[in-house]
C-alpha cells in the first residue's frame, strides 16, 4: 500500500472513531435537539464541527468557580431557612405560591412582601435615577452590568461613584469581560477605573496568558445596582448610552429600548446576595459585613410598600434551568392574557409548547419583538418560529425599526409581572448568568401593562398571510440559522 493509501486509511479510521465516540459523549445531559445539532455539525463538517464542539459544547466552568458558587448557595439556604416569614397577602393565588416554592427550592431566595417597585422605561431617566441613588450612598455601592461603558450619558454615574469613594463609601464594580470589551470606549473605561478608588473586576475573563481559558460565549448577563441594602435597580438596560457608542448605530438612528425596575424593601437584600455570589466567585472574597447591612432590611418588620416579589438568579451555577421552569409554569397557569416582550425569542421545545398551548386553549397571547435586527443569526433563528406561533393564534407585534426593543419582560393575567436580564431563548436558559424579578399582584403589573400598551400603540402586527408570502430565500435562511440556536 502506498504512503498516500496508508494516510487515507488512517484518516478514515480516525474520523470513524471520532464519530463513534461523539455518539456516546455529545448527548450526555443535553437536550435531544441540541445533541442532534452538534452531531450533525461533527458528522457533516469534519474537523470544523469537532473543533466547534470542543470550544463551545461544554457549559461547565472551572471547578473553583463551582465550588465557590455551591458553598455560597448552601450558606444562603441555611440563612434563609432561619428567617422569619411574614404572611403573604390573601390575593396570592395557589399557582403563584407554587411558583414561589419552585424558585426558592432551585434558586435559594425566598419571596418577600412589603416592597416598593417603580418601573422606568425612560433610558436616560434610569441612569439619572441610579446616579441619584449613588449620591445618597453611606456604606457601599455594588454595580454589576453585562456591558459597562463611560460615555457622554453614563459619565455622571461614574462621577457619582468617584464622589462616593471620596466620602469613604466602598464601591465595587463587576463587568462582563467580553461583553464590555467589544465597546469602542473600552480602553478609556479601563483607564478611568484604574485611576479611581473603585474596586473593579472582570467577570468570566478570558486571558490565555494567565491561564484564564473557557468557553467564550458563556457570559454573565446580569444587570443590577445595590446601594446600602436600601435601594436597588435591575432590568434589561446596560450601563451605556442607547446607541452603544457605535457610529453605525448613531448614523442609522438605532437606539435600544429598555425597562428598569427601581426597588426598595426586602428584595434589595436578595439582589445583594446575587451580587455577593458573583463577587465571591470572581474574587474569593465573601462580603459578610455588606450582607449583614442588607439583612437588617430583609428581616425588617416595617414594609415600605405592598408588593410581593422574588429574585430568581439563574445560570450555570444554578441547577435545572430554573428560569425556564418558572416561566413555563406561569405560562401554563395563565387564564386570560399573556404578554411577552423579548428581543431574542428563540424558545426551546418546552417553552414553545407552553406558549402555543396557551394560545390554542383561548388565552390571548401577544409577543413584542423588534422589526429590525441587531444580531444576524439570532434574528433569523427567531423568525423561524413565527409561523408556528401565528398558526396557534399568537399575535406578533413588530416594534418599528431602527429602534431595538431590548426589554425583557412578560405579564400573566393581572397577577404576575416578570422582568430582568433573561431573554426567552435557549442561551439565557442554559448558558448565561441571568437575574429575573418576579412581582405578584399590585401596581407593578399595572405599570407593566402601560408599557406593553405603549409598545402595541406604535408597533405593526404581523399577520400569517403576510408571513407565508415572504421570499423563499428568507425562509431558507431562517430555518438554517434555527439550527445554530440549538448548538449549546
C-alpha positions as CSV (number, residue, x, y, z in Angstrom):
1,X,0.0,0.0,0.0
2,X,1.3,3.4,-0.9
3,X,2.0,6.2,1.7
4,X,-1.0,8.1,0.4
5,X,-3.2,5.0,0.8
6,X,-2.0,4.5,4.4
7,X,-2.7,8.1,5.3
8,X,-6.1,7.9,3.7
9,X,-6.9,4.8,5.7
10,X,-5.6,6.3,8.9
11,X,-7.7,9.5,8.4
12,X,-10.8,7.3,7.7
13,X,-10.3,5.3,10.9
14,X,-9.7,8.4,13.0
15,X,-12.8,10.1,11.5
16,X,-14.9,6.9,12.2
17,X,-13.6,6.7,15.8
18,X,-14.4,10.4,16.4
19,X,-17.9,9.9,15.2
20,X,-18.5,6.7,17.3
21,X,-17.2,8.4,20.4
22,X,-19.3,11.5,19.7
23,X,-22.4,9.4,19.5
24,X,-21.9,8.4,23.1
25,X,-20.4,11.6,24.5
26,X,-22.3,14.5,23.0
27,X,-25.9,13.5,24.1
28,X,-24.9,13.3,27.8
29,X,-27.1,15.7,29.9
30,X,-28.1,17.6,26.7
31,X,-31.5,18.2,25.1
32,X,-32.0,15.9,22.1
33,X,-32.3,18.8,19.7
34,X,-29.0,20.3,20.9
35,X,-27.3,16.9,20.8
36,X,-28.6,16.3,17.2
37,X,-27.4,19.7,16.1
38,X,-23.9,19.1,17.4
39,X,-23.7,15.6,15.9
40,X,-24.8,16.9,12.5
41,X,-22.0,19.5,12.7
42,X,-19.4,16.9,13.7
43,X,-20.6,14.4,11.0
44,X,-21.2,16.8,8.1
45,X,-18.3,19.2,8.7
46,X,-15.4,17.0,9.8
47,X,-12.8,18.8,11.8
48,X,-14.7,22.1,12.0
49,X,-17.6,20.6,13.8
50,X,-15.4,18.8,16.3
51,X,-13.4,22.0,17.0
52,X,-16.6,23.9,17.4
53,X,-17.9,21.4,19.9
54,X,-14.6,21.4,21.9
55,X,-14.7,25.2,22.1
56,X,-18.5,25.8,22.6
57,X,-20.0,22.5,23.5
58,X,-19.3,22.4,27.2
59,X,-21.3,24.6,29.6
60,X,-19.4,23.8,32.8
61,X,-17.0,26.4,34.2
62,X,-13.8,25.6,36.1
63,X,-14.1,23.7,39.4
64,X,-13.0,26.6,41.6
65,X,-16.0,28.7,40.4
66,X,-18.5,25.9,41.0
67,X,-17.1,25.2,44.5
68,X,-17.4,28.8,45.5
69,X,-20.9,29.1,44.0
70,X,-22.0,25.9,45.7
71,X,-20.6,27.0,49.1
72,X,-22.3,30.4,49.0
73,X,-25.6,28.8,47.8
74,X,-25.5,26.5,50.8
75,X,-24.8,29.4,53.2
76,X,-27.7,31.5,51.8
77,X,-30.0,28.5,52.0
78,X,-29.1,28.0,55.7
79,X,-29.5,31.7,56.4
80,X,-32.9,31.9,54.6
81,X,-34.2,28.9,56.5
82,X,-33.8,30.8,59.7
83,X,-35.5,34.0,58.6
84,X,-39.0,34.9,60.0
85,X,-41.5,34.5,57.2
86,X,-44.1,37.4,57.1
87,X,-47.5,36.4,55.9
88,X,-48.2,36.7,52.2
89,X,-51.3,38.7,51.1
90,X,-54.5,36.8,50.6
91,X,-54.6,37.8,47.0
92,X,-51.7,35.5,46.2
93,X,-53.0,32.5,44.2
94,X,-52.1,28.9,44.7
95,X,-50.3,29.0,41.3
96,X,-48.2,31.9,42.5
97,X,-47.4,30.2,45.8
98,X,-46.3,27.1,43.9
99,X,-44.1,29.1,41.6
100,X,-42.5,30.9,44.6
101,X,-41.8,27.5,46.2
102,X,-40.2,26.2,43.0
103,X,-38.0,29.3,42.7
104,X,-36.8,29.1,46.3
105,X,-36.0,25.4,46.0
106,X,-33.9,25.9,42.9
107,X,-32.5,29.5,43.4
108,X,-32.3,29.7,47.3
109,X,-34.0,33.1,47.6
110,X,-37.5,33.5,49.1
111,X,-40.3,35.7,48.0
112,X,-40.9,38.7,50.3
113,X,-43.9,41.1,50.7
114,X,-43.5,44.7,51.7
115,X,-41.6,46.1,48.7
116,X,-42.0,49.2,46.6
117,X,-41.2,48.9,42.9
118,X,-41.2,51.6,40.2
119,X,-40.7,50.7,36.5
120,X,-38.6,53.1,34.5
121,X,-39.0,52.9,30.7
122,X,-37.0,56.1,30.1
123,X,-33.4,55.2,29.2
124,X,-31.8,58.5,30.3
125,X,-34.2,58.6,33.3
126,X,-33.0,55.2,34.5
127,X,-29.3,56.3,34.5
128,X,-30.3,59.6,36.3
129,X,-32.2,57.6,39.0
130,X,-29.2,55.3,39.5
131,X,-26.9,58.3,39.7
132,X,-29.1,60.0,42.3
133,X,-29.1,56.8,44.4
134,X,-25.3,56.5,44.4
135,X,-25.1,60.1,45.6
136,X,-27.1,59.1,48.7
137,X,-24.8,56.1,49.5
138,X,-23.4,55.9,53.0
139,X,-21.9,52.4,53.3
140,X,-21.5,50.6,50.0
141,X,-22.4,50.6,46.3
142,X,-22.5,47.4,44.3
143,X,-22.5,47.8,40.5
144,X,-22.8,44.9,38.0
145,X,-23.6,45.2,34.3
146,X,-23.0,42.9,31.4
147,X,-21.9,45.9,29.3
148,X,-20.3,48.8,31.0
149,X,-19.0,52.0,29.3
150,X,-18.1,55.5,30.4
151,X,-19.6,57.8,27.7
152,X,-21.5,61.1,27.5
153,X,-24.6,59.6,29.1
154,X,-23.0,57.4,31.8
155,X,-20.2,59.8,32.8
156,X,-22.3,61.4,35.5
157,X,-22.9,58.0,37.0
158,X,-19.1,57.4,37.2
159,X,-18.7,60.8,38.7
160,X,-21.1,59.8,41.4
161,X,-19.1,56.7,42.1
162,X,-16.0,58.8,42.5
163,X,-17.8,61.1,44.9
164,X,-18.9,58.1,46.9
165,X,-15.4,56.7,47.2
166,X,-14.3,60.2,48.3
167,X,-16.9,60.0,51.1
168,X,-15.4,56.7,52.3
169,X,-18.1,54.5,50.7
170,X,-17.0,51.1,49.4
171,X,-17.7,50.9,45.7
172,X,-17.4,47.6,43.9
173,X,-18.0,47.1,40.2
174,X,-18.3,43.9,38.1
175,X,-18.5,43.9,34.4
176,X,-18.5,41.0,31.9
177,X,-15.2,40.9,30.2
178,X,-16.1,40.1,26.6
179,X,-19.5,41.9,26.8
180,X,-17.8,45.2,27.7
181,X,-14.5,44.7,25.8
182,X,-16.3,44.9,22.4
183,X,-17.4,48.5,23.1
184,X,-15.3,51.2,21.3
185,X,-14.7,53.1,24.5
186,X,-13.3,50.1,26.4
187,X,-9.8,51.4,26.8
188,X,-11.0,54.7,28.1
189,X,-13.1,52.9,30.7
190,X,-10.2,50.7,31.9
191,X,-8.0,53.8,32.2
192,X,-10.6,55.6,34.3
193,X,-11.4,52.7,36.6
194,X,-7.7,52.0,37.2
195,X,-7.2,55.7,38.2
196,X,-10.1,55.6,40.6
197,X,-10.7,54.1,44.1
198,X,-13.3,51.8,42.7
199,X,-12.7,48.1,43.3
200,X,-13.5,46.6,40.0
201,X,-13.1,43.2,38.4
202,X,-13.9,41.5,35.1
203,X,-16.5,38.7,35.1
204,X,-15.6,35.5,33.3
205,X,-12.3,36.9,32.0
206,X,-10.5,35.2,29.1
207,X,-6.8,35.7,29.2
208,X,-4.8,32.6,27.9
209,X,-1.5,34.1,29.1
210,X,-2.9,33.9,32.7
211,X,-4.5,30.5,32.3
212,X,-8.0,32.0,32.0
213,X,-9.5,29.9,29.2
214,X,-13.1,28.9,29.0
215,X,-16.0,28.6,26.5
216,X,-16.1,32.2,25.1
217,X,-19.8,32.5,24.8
218,X,-20.6,31.8,28.4
219,X,-21.4,35.2,29.7
220,X,-22.6,36.9,32.9
221,X,-25.5,38.8,31.5
222,X,-26.9,40.3,34.8
223,X,-27.6,44.0,35.3
224,X,-28.0,45.3,38.8
225,X,-27.1,48.1,41.2
226,X,-27.4,47.9,45.0
227,X,-26.9,50.9,47.3
228,X,-26.6,50.3,51.1
229,X,-29.1,47.5,51.1
230,X,-31.7,50.2,50.8
231,X,-32.4,50.7,47.1
232,X,-31.6,48.6,44.0
233,X,-32.1,48.6,40.3
234,X,-32.3,45.7,37.8
235,X,-33.7,45.1,34.4
236,X,-32.6,44.8,30.8
237,X,-30.6,48.0,30.5
238,X,-26.8,48.0,30.3
239,X,-24.6,50.8,31.6
240,X,-24.0,52.5,28.3
241,X,-25.7,55.2,26.1
242,X,-28.6,53.8,24.0
243,X,-26.6,53.7,20.7
244,X,-23.9,51.5,22.3
245,X,-21.2,54.0,21.4
246,X,-21.1,52.7,17.9
247,X,-21.0,55.2,14.9
248,X,-23.0,52.8,12.7
249,X,-25.9,52.8,15.2
250,X,-25.8,56.6,15.5
251,X,-25.8,57.1,11.7
252,X,-28.9,54.7,11.5
253,X,-30.6,56.4,14.4
254,X,-30.6,53.0,16.1
255,X,-31.2,53.1,19.9
256,X,-32.0,50.4,22.4
257,X,-35.4,50.4,24.2
258,X,-35.1,49.1,27.8
259,X,-37.1,48.6,31.1
260,X,-35.5,49.0,34.5
261,X,-37.1,48.5,38.0
262,X,-36.2,50.7,41.0
263,X,-36.7,48.7,44.2
264,X,-37.0,49.4,47.9
265,X,-37.6,46.8,50.5
266,X,-36.5,43.2,51.2
267,X,-36.0,42.4,47.5
268,X,-32.9,44.7,47.7
269,X,-31.2,42.3,50.0
270,X,-31.9,39.4,47.7
271,X,-30.3,41.3,44.8
272,X,-27.3,42.0,47.0
273,X,-27.0,38.2,47.6
274,X,-26.8,37.8,43.8
275,X,-24.0,40.4,43.5
276,X,-22.2,38.9,46.5
277,X,-22.3,35.5,44.9
278,X,-20.7,36.7,41.7
279,X,-18.2,38.8,43.6
280,X,-17.2,35.8,45.7
281,X,-17.0,33.6,42.6
282,X,-14.7,36.1,40.8
283,X,-12.5,37.3,43.7
284,X,-12.9,34.7,46.5
285,X,-14.0,37.5,48.9
286,X,-17.2,37.0,50.9
287,X,-18.9,40.3,51.6
288,X,-20.1,39.4,55.1
289,X,-20.4,42.9,56.5
290,X,-22.3,44.3,53.5
291,X,-24.6,41.3,53.6
292,X,-25.2,42.0,57.3
293,X,-26.3,45.5,56.4
294,X,-28.7,44.1,53.8
295,X,-30.0,41.6,56.3
296,X,-31.4,44.3,58.5
297,X,-33.7,45.3,55.7
298,X,-34.5,41.7,54.7
299,X,-35.9,40.9,58.2
300,X,-37.4,44.4,58.8
301,X,-41.0,44.3,60.1
302,X,-41.7,47.7,58.5
303,X,-42.9,47.3,54.9
304,X,-42.1,50.1,52.5
305,X,-44.7,49.1,50.0
306,X,-47.4,46.5,49.2
307,X,-45.6,44.5,46.5
308,X,-44.7,40.8,46.9
309,X,-41.7,39.8,44.9
310,X,-38.9,37.3,44.4
311,X,-35.4,37.5,42.8
312,X,-34.6,34.5,40.6
313,X,-30.9,34.1,39.8
314,X,-30.1,31.6,37.0
315,X,-27.2,30.3,35.1
316,X,-24.5,27.5,35.1
317,X,-24.2,27.9,38.9
318,X,-27.9,27.2,39.5
319,X,-29.4,23.8,38.8
320,X,-32.1,22.7,36.5
321,X,-32.6,25.8,34.2
322,X,-34.8,27.4,36.9
323,X,-35.8,30.4,34.9
324,X,-37.2,28.3,32.1
325,X,-39.1,26.1,34.6
326,X,-40.6,29.2,36.4
327,X,-41.5,30.9,33.1
328,X,-43.2,27.8,31.6
329,X,-45.1,27.2,34.9
330,X,-46.5,30.6,34.9
331,X,-47.5,30.4,31.2
332,X,-49.3,27.1,31.6
333,X,-51.3,28.7,34.5
334,X,-52.4,31.7,32.6
335,X,-56.2,32.1,32.3
336,X,-56.8,35.2,30.2
337,X,-53.8,37.0,28.9
338,X,-50.0,36.6,28.3
339,X,-47.9,39.5,27.0
340,X,-44.2,38.7,26.2
341,X,-41.5,41.1,25.2
342,X,-38.2,39.6,24.2
343,X,-35.5,40.9,21.8
344,X,-34.5,37.3,21.1
345,X,-37.4,34.9,21.2
346,X,-35.7,31.5,20.4
347,X,-37.6,29.1,22.6
348,X,-36.8,25.5,23.4
349,X,-39.5,22.9,22.7
350,X,-41.0,23.2,26.2
351,X,-41.4,27.0,26.1
352,X,-42.8,26.9,22.6
353,X,-45.3,24.3,23.6
354,X,-46.3,26.3,26.7
355,X,-46.9,29.5,24.6
356,X,-48.7,27.8,21.7
357,X,-50.8,25.6,24.1
358,X,-51.9,28.7,26.0
359,X,-53.0,30.4,22.7
360,X,-54.8,27.3,21.5
361,X,-56.8,27.0,24.7
362,X,-58.1,30.5,24.3
363,X,-55.6,32.7,26.2
364,X,-54.9,36.0,24.5
365,X,-51.2,35.7,23.8
366,X,-49.1,38.5,22.3
367,X,-45.4,38.8,21.5
368,X,-43.5,42.0,21.1
369,X,-40.3,41.8,19.0
370,X,-38.1,44.1,17.0
371,X,-38.9,44.7,13.4
372,X,-35.2,45.2,12.6
373,X,-32.1,43.2,13.6
374,X,-29.1,43.9,15.7
375,X,-27.7,40.3,15.7
376,X,-28.0,38.5,12.3
377,X,-28.0,34.9,13.5
378,X,-30.4,35.3,16.4
379,X,-32.7,37.5,14.4
380,X,-33.2,34.8,11.7
381,X,-33.4,32.0,14.2
382,X,-36.2,33.8,15.9
383,X,-38.1,34.4,12.7
384,X,-38.2,30.6,12.1
385,X,-40.7,30.3,15.0
386,X,-43.1,32.9,13.7
387,X,-45.2,30.5,11.6
388,X,-45.9,28.1,14.4
389,X,-46.7,31.0,16.7
390,X,-49.1,32.7,14.3
391,X,-50.8,29.4,13.4
392,X,-51.5,28.8,17.1
393,X,-53.1,32.2,17.4
394,X,-50.3,34.2,19.0
395,X,-50.4,37.8,17.9
396,X,-46.9,39.1,17.0
397,X,-46.2,42.9,17.1
398,X,-43.1,44.3,15.3
399,X,-41.6,47.2,17.2
400,X,-40.6,49.8,14.5
401,X,-37.0,50.0,13.3
402,X,-34.4,51.4,13.6
403,X,-35.1,51.0,17.3
404,X,-34.0,47.8,19.0
405,X,-36.6,46.5,21.5
406,X,-34.2,45.1,24.1
407,X,-36.7,45.0,27.1
408,X,-37.1,41.5,28.6
409,X,-40.4,41.0,30.4
410,X,-43.8,39.3,30.4
411,X,-47.0,39.5,32.3
412,X,-49.6,36.8,33.2
413,X,-53.3,37.9,33.5
414,X,-53.4,40.7,36.1
415,X,-51.4,38.7,38.6
416,X,-47.7,38.4,37.7
417,X,-45.1,40.6,36.1
418,X,-41.6,39.3,35.3
419,X,-38.7,41.4,34.1
420,X,-34.9,41.3,34.2
421,X,-31.9,40.3,32.1
422,X,-33.2,36.9,30.8
423,X,-34.2,36.6,27.2
424,X,-36.7,34.0,26.0
425,X,-34.0,32.0,24.4
426,X,-32.0,28.8,24.9
427,X,-28.8,30.8,25.6
428,X,-30.4,32.7,28.6
429,X,-31.9,29.4,29.9
430,X,-28.8,27.2,29.7
431,X,-25.6,29.3,29.2
432,X,-25.8,32.9,30.6
433,X,-25.9,34.0,34.2
434,X,-29.2,35.9,34.4
435,X,-31.3,37.5,37.1
436,X,-35.1,37.9,37.0
437,X,-37.5,39.8,39.1
438,X,-41.0,38.3,39.7
439,X,-43.7,40.6,41.0
440,X,-47.1,39.3,42.2
441,X,-50.2,41.4,42.1
442,X,-50.5,45.1,42.7
443,X,-49.2,48.2,41.0
444,X,-46.2,46.7,39.1
445,X,-48.5,44.6,37.0
446,X,-50.5,47.7,36.1
447,X,-47.3,49.6,35.4
448,X,-46.1,46.8,33.0
449,X,-49.4,46.8,31.3
450,X,-48.9,50.5,30.4
451,X,-45.5,49.8,29.0
452,X,-47.0,47.0,26.9
453,X,-49.8,49.2,25.7
454,X,-47.2,51.8,24.6
455,X,-45.4,49.1,22.6
456,X,-48.6,48.0,20.9
457,X,-49.7,51.5,20.0
458,X,-46.6,52.1,17.8
459,X,-46.0,48.5,16.6
460,X,-47.2,46.8,13.4
461,X,-49.0,43.5,13.8
462,X,-47.5,40.7,11.7
463,X,-50.3,38.5,10.0
464,X,-50.0,34.9,9.0
465,X,-50.9,35.6,5.3
466,X,-48.1,38.1,5.1
467,X,-45.6,35.8,6.7
468,X,-46.4,32.9,4.5
469,X,-45.8,35.1,1.4
470,X,-42.3,36.1,2.4
471,X,-39.5,35.1,-0.1
472,X,-38.4,31.5,-0.1
473,X,-34.7,32.6,0.3
474,X,-35.6,34.4,3.5
475,X,-37.4,31.3,4.8
476,X,-34.4,29.1,4.0
477,X,-32.0,31.4,5.9
478,X,-34.4,31.5,8.9
479,X,-34.6,27.7,9.0
480,X,-30.8,27.1,8.6
481,X,-30.0,29.6,11.4
482,X,-32.6,27.9,13.6
483,X,-30.1,25.1,13.9
484,X,-27.4,27.3,15.3
485,X,-29.7,28.1,18.3
486,X,-29.5,24.5,19.3
487,X,-25.7,24.4,19.4
488,X,-25.4,24.8,23.2
